[in-house]
Amino acid sequence: QVQLVDSGGGLVQPGGSLRLSCAASGSIFSIYAMGWYRQAPGKRRELVATISNSGTTTYADSVKGRFTISGDNAKNTVSLQMNSLKPEDTAVYYCNVLGPGYSYWGQGTQVTVSS
């Protein structure tokens, strides 16, 4: 059984920073990529950032230059450093692990950007 535990969310003022972390455990093999997605109230879940097993990263245009994704293949962990946060970044953030024939999700962590 595979388990993803994501953490690090919270309440932060505009312009502030947060760091999200995710650890995957269980029978995971041949990971293609790990990433972060988010879902705001009334909106669809959207990609925030991903990192492949070779280190290639992708970012949503809305977070480029502000967010940085990093991963550790040996530990099956992924982190998201979020700087210069804006109110529109408010959402539940979900960790994802993608591999051959599988896609696992974390339980989500709330990020609220408000003064």
C-alpha positions in Angstrom: 0.0 0.0 0.0 1.3 3.5 -0.9 0.9 6.5 1.3 1.6 10.1 0.6 1.8 12.5 3.4 1.9 16.2 2.5 2.4 19.0 5.0 3.5 22.6 5.5 0.5 24.6 4.7 -0.9 27.4 6.8 -1.9 31.0 6.9 0.5 33.6 5.6 0.3 37.3 4.6 0.7 38.4 1.0 4.3 38.5 0.1 5.2 35.8 2.6 6.7 32.4 2.1 5.8 28.8 2.9 7.4 25.4 2.2 5.4 22.3 1.5 6.8 18.8 1.9 5.6 15.4 0.8 6.9 12.0 1.6 5.8 8.8 -0.2 6.1 5.4 1.4 5.1 1.9 0.6 5.5 -0.2 -2.6 6.5 2.6 -5.0 8.8 1.8 -7.9 9.9 3.4 -11.1 8.6 6.9 -10.3 8.3 9.0 -13.4 7.6 12.3 -11.6 6.4 13.9 -8.5 4.5 17.2 -8.3 2.1 19.6 -6.7 -1.4 20.5 -7.7 -3.8 22.8 -6.1 -7.6 23.4 -6.0 -9.3 26.6 -5.0 -12.9 26.7 -3.9 -15.2 26.4 -7.0 -12.3 25.7 -9.3 -10.7 22.7 -11.0 -7.6 21.1 -9.7 -4.6 22.6 -11.5 -0.9 21.8 -11.9 1.5 23.9 -9.9 4.8 22.3 -10.5 6.3 18.9 -11.3 9.8 17.4 -11.2 10.8 14.3 -13.2 13.1 11.5 -12.0 15.8 13.1 -14.1 15.3 16.5 -12.5 13.4 18.2 -15.2 10.9 20.7 -13.8 7.7 22.3 -15.1 5.8 25.2 -13.6 2.4 26.8 -14.1 2.9 30.3 -15.6 1.2 31.8 -12.6 3.9 30.6 -10.2 7.1 30.9 -12.4 9.8 32.9 -10.6 8.0 32.6 -7.3 7.8 28.8 -6.6 10.6 26.2 -6.7 10.1 22.5 -6.7 12.8 20.1 -5.5 12.9 16.3 -5.0 14.9 13.5 -3.6 14.7 10.3 -5.6 16.3 8.2 -3.0 13.9 9.3 -0.3 10.8 9.6 -2.5 10.2 13.1 -1.2 9.3 16.4 -2.9 9.1 19.9 -1.6 7.7 23.2 -2.9 9.2 26.5 -1.8 6.6 29.2 -2.3 7.8 32.8 -2.1 6.0 36.1 -2.8 2.7 34.5 -2.1 -0.5 36.2 -3.4 -4.1 35.9 -2.3 -4.8 34.0 -5.5 -2.4 31.3 -4.4 -5.0 30.3 -1.7 -6.0 26.7 -2.3 -5.6 23.1 -1.0 -2.3 21.8 -2.3 -2.0 18.2 -3.2 1.2 16.1 -3.7 1.2 13.6 -6.6 3.4 10.7 -7.5 3.2 9.4 -11.1 4.6 6.0 -12.3 3.9 3.1 -14.7 0.2 2.5 -14.3 -0.3 4.5 -11.2 -1.0 8.0 -9.8 -1.2 8.6 -6.1 -2.4 11.6 -4.2 -1.7 13.1 -0.8 -4.5 14.2 1.5 -3.9 17.8 0.7 -2.7 20.8 2.8 -4.4 24.1 3.0 -2.6 27.3 2.0 -4.3 30.6 2.8 -2.8 33.9 1.8 -4.5 36.8 3.5 -3.8 39.9 5.4 
